[in-house]
Amino acid sequence: MPGGERLHALARVFGIDPEYFTGMHFDPAQTVSSDDDAAVERALTKPLVREVALRAGELGEGERALVLEMMERASARVARLRAQQETDQLASTNQDSE
């Protein structure tokens, strides 16, 4: 699970209370940093990120959580595919050198 600063940044992007992710009391004043603000500003310069954020703002809280979960699953899947490609490439390189 992302740390407090990232949770707060994600909550801001999706327009929800950070407590949604943790189920605990969350004091944004203690976790917001200028690094978070800068990261959000950089992310929002990308057209597709802006589009996702704008559309997410139109969704209900549960729907936004579902979108976030889908994004996390997609990221995990891409990471697994990349790792498999690296493993396959290494195996191929080892076979070529034999």
Secondary structure as GFF3:
##gff-version 3
##sequence-region A 1 98
A	DSSP	alpha_helix	4	14	.	.	.	ID=ss1
A	DSSP	alpha_helix	19	22	.	.	.	ID=ss2
A	DSSP	alpha_helix	28	31	.	.	.	ID=ss3
A	DSSP	alpha_helix	34	43	.	.	.	ID=ss4
A	DSSP	alpha_helix	47	57	.	.	.	ID=ss5
A	DSSP	alpha_helix	61	97	.	.	.	ID=ss6
###
